[in-house]
Amino acid sequence: MTNSSTTNLHIYFLLDRSGSMTSVASNVIGGFNSFVASQKTGGEDALMTFAQFDGEKSHEVLANAAALDAVPRLDETVFLPRGGTPPYDARCRWRFGGGDASACPSTTRRRRRDRS
């Protein structure tokens, strides 16, 4: 017996919005929007958690376990490359459920401080 209310797919998408992405920003926007559109075909029950990071905001969640129809489309106002690249903080906050960096292992916080 199948349960039609069970979600079979949860997509996690972590997007680098740092300044190094400036030259490919339009490709990222188009690629992300195409990816989400392609996942809607046959994946109506799929959920997506989508966050982006950069040097100014190391963990910005734009969709948290949202139905694909509720995931915001990327455009130049949402995806605006800027700042540096803090991937350790972004991955850690995602893995440990958000919040501040104090929830992350000290080695992650130390690496970021050492680069300052």
N, C-alpha and C positions, 0 to 999 in steps of 0.2 A: 504494500500500500504506500502511496506517495502522499506527502503533505504539501499541498500547494502554497501554504503560507511560509514555507521554509525558504530562506534566501540561500542560493547555491553559490553565489559569487560576491565577494567583497573586494573591491579594487582599492589599493592604497597608492596614492600618487604624491610624491614629494618633488616639488619643482624648485630648482635653483633660480632665484631672481636676482642674483648678484650682478654687479656691473659687467662682469665678463660675458654675460649673456646679451649685451646690447646689440651686437652685430647680427645676432640670430633671433631677435625678439619676434619679428613677424613670422618666422618659421615655427617658433615655439607656440605662438598663439594659434596659428592654423593647424599645426600638428595636434595640439591638445584638443581643440574643438572637433577635429576629425576623429580622433581616438574616442572621445565620449560618444559622438554620433554613431560610430561603428559598434560600440558596446551596447547601444540601445536596441540594435537589431537582434532579436532573439534573447535578449538579456533584460527583459522588463523588470525582473525581480532583483537585479543586481544593485548593490549599494556601493557608494564611493566615499572614501575619506581622502580629502585633497588639501594639501598645505603647501605653502611656499615659504622660502627663507631668503634672507639677505643680511647684510651687515647692520641694517637699521632695525629690523624686526626678525629675530632668529626663528620664529615659528608662528606663522599666521595661517590659521585653519579657515579655509573657505567653504568646506563642506565636511560634515562629520557624520559618517554612516548615512549619507543622504541617498535617496532614490536618484537615479541618473537624470530624470527630468528636473530635479531640484538643484543639480550641480550648475553653478554659474558659468556662463560662457566666458572665455578669456577675451579681453580686448586690451587696448593700449592704456586704459585707465586702471585695470586690475593687474596686468602684468607689466610692470614698469621697472626694468633692471636698474639697480642702484647699489651702492655700498660694496662691502667686502663679502666674503664667503664664510659663514660660520656653520659648516655642515655637521660638526660634532654636536653642537648644541641642538640643532634641528632634529637630528636623528635620535638623540638621547631623549629630548622632550616628548617626541612621538612615542618612543618605545616605553617610556615610563609614565605615559598618560597625561602629558601636558604639564602645566605648572611652571615654576621657576627652575633655574638650573641647579638649585640645591638638591633636587631629587636625583640628579645625575651622579654617577661615580666621580670621585674627585679627579681622576686622571683626565676626564673629558673637560672639566672646568679648568684645570691647570694648563692644558694645551692651548686653550683660547687665551688665557692670561699671558702665556709665554710669548704669543705672537703680537701682543699689543706694543 
